[in-house]
């Protein structure tokens, strides 16, 4: 299984959509969480769902058992999935100035922009991915100056290099 994670605005969703062209089954965590009610509650202040990690991991395990090799999971919290199921984790990062522009364009409120910029500056998701998967399974891609297609090509190149999928 391939994991793509990063703060909002780094390109996870669009890159994962491009990977579908390479016959990967892509699961967008935000869609899955909402569709299958894998959350504890909706946080009004943060305008987001609080994910029930136990339910999420159980469901991802079921999906993994159906097709472990050609599965791509993308989204926030992807860096927390069980290590034994993950072949490779791509952490997408972006320079804060560019990330702020992207989040404003997406219509994020100032408080959410500030929260995500802080997470990016502190490398929170990158750190969680390293803690969970170890440095051999984590590949960081800076998307600041890359197109979605260029980012997807870097991912495909790394997957092929490691003979995954």
C-alpha positions in Angstrom: 0.0 0.0 0.0 1.2 3.5 -0.9 0.3 6.4 1.4 0.3 10.1 0.4 0.0 12.6 3.2 0.7 16.2 3.9 -1.0 19.4 5.1 -4.0 20.6 3.2 -2.9 22.4 0.0 0.2 20.4 -0.8 -1.5 18.5 -3.6 -2.4 15.1 -2.2 -5.8 14.7 -3.7 -5.0 15.9 -7.2 -1.8 13.8 -7.3 -3.7 10.7 -6.1 -6.2 11.3 -8.9 -3.4 11.2 -11.4 -2.1 7.9 -10.0 -5.5 6.3 -11.0 -4.2 6.4 -14.6 -1.6 3.9 -13.5 -4.2 1.4 -12.4 -3.9 2.2 -8.7 -7.1 2.0 -6.6 -7.1 5.3 -4.8 -8.9 5.9 -1.5 -9.4 9.5 -0.5 -9.6 9.4 3.3 -11.8 12.4 3.8 -14.4 10.9 1.4 -14.2 7.5 3.1 -14.5 9.0 6.6 -17.6 11.0 5.7 -19.3 8.4 3.5 -18.8 5.6 6.0 -19.2 7.7 9.2 -15.7 6.9 10.5 -15.6 9.9 12.8 -16.4 10.7 16.4 -18.0 14.1 15.8 -17.9 17.2 13.7 -15.7 20.0 15.1 -17.6 23.2 14.4 -14.7 25.5 15.5 -12.2 23.8 13.1 -14.8 23.0 10.4 -13.7 19.4 10.2 -14.5 15.9 11.3 -12.7 14.2 14.2 -11.6 10.9 12.8 -12.3 7.7 14.8 -8.9 6.1 14.2 -10.0 2.7 15.4 -12.8 2.6 12.9 -10.7 4.0 10.2 -7.9 1.5 10.6 -10.4 -1.4 10.7 -11.9 -0.2 7.4 -8.5 0.4 5.8 -7.4 -3.1 6.9 -10.5 -4.6 5.1 -9.7 -2.6 1.9 -6.0 -3.6 2.2 -6.9 -7.3 2.5 -8.8 -7.0 -0.8 -6.0 -5.4 -2.8 -2.8 -4.6 -0.8 -0.4 -3.9 -3.7 -2.2 -1.5 -5.9 -3.8 0.6 -3.1 -3.1 4.3 -2.7 -4.4 6.0 0.4 -4.3 9.8 0.5 -5.4 12.4 3.0 -4.9 13.8 6.4 -4.2 11.1 9.0 -2.8 8.8 6.3 0.5 9.0 8.2 -1.1 7.1 11.1 -2.0 3.9 9.3 -0.4 0.7 10.5 3.2 0.3 9.5 3.0 -3.3 8.4 0.5 -2.5 5.7 2.5 0.4 4.2 5.1 -0.1 1.5 5.9 3.5 1.0 4.8 6.9 2.4 5.0 10.1 0.4 4.9 13.2 2.4 4.1 16.2 0.3 5.4 19.5 1.6 5.2 23.1 0.4 6.9 26.4 1.4 4.6 28.3 3.7 4.2 31.4 1.5 3.0 29.3 -1.4 0.9 27.1 0.9 -0.8 30.2 2.2 -1.7 31.3 -1.4 -3.1 27.8 -2.1 -5.2 27.7 1.0 -6.6 31.2 0.4 -7.5 30.2 -3.1 -9.4 27.2 -1.7 -11.4 29.5 0.6 -9.9 28.4 3.9 -10.7 30.8 6.8 -7.8 32.7 8.4 -7.8 30.4 11.5 -7.5 27.2 9.4 -4.8 28.8 7.3 -2.8 29.7 10.4 -3.2 26.3 11.9 -2.1 24.5 8.7 0.9 26.9 8.1 2.1 26.2 11.7 1.8 22.4 11.0 3.8 22.8 7.9 6.5 25.0 9.5 6.9 22.4 12.3 6.9 19.5 9.8 4.3 17.8 12.0 3.0 15.3 9.4 6.5 14.5 8.1 7.5 13.8 11.7 4.5 11.6 12.4 5.3 9.7 9.2 8.9 9.1 10.2 7.9 8.0 13.7 5.3 5.6 12.3 7.0 4.2 9.2 10.7 4.9 9.6 13.1 6.7 7.2 13.3 3.8 4.8 9.6 4.0 3.9 9.2 7.8 3.9 9.9 9.9 0.8 9.4 13.7 1.0 8.5 15.7 -2.1 8.4 19.5 -2.1 5.5 20.5 -4.3 6.1 24.2 -4.1 7.3 24.6 -7.7 6.0 21.3 -9.1 2.9 20.8 -11.2 0.5 18.0 -10.2 1.8 15.9 -13.1 5.4 16.4 -12.1 4.7 15.4 -8.6 2.8 12.3 -9.8 5.7 11.3 -12.0 8.1 11.6 -9.1 5.9 9.2 -7.1 5.6 6.7 -10.0 9.4 6.8 -10.5 10.0 6.0 -6.9 7.4 3.2 -6.8 9.1 1.7 -9.9 12.6 2.1 -8.5 11.5 0.2 -5.4 9.6 -2.4 -7.4 6.3 -1.8 -5.6 3.0 -2.4 -7.3 
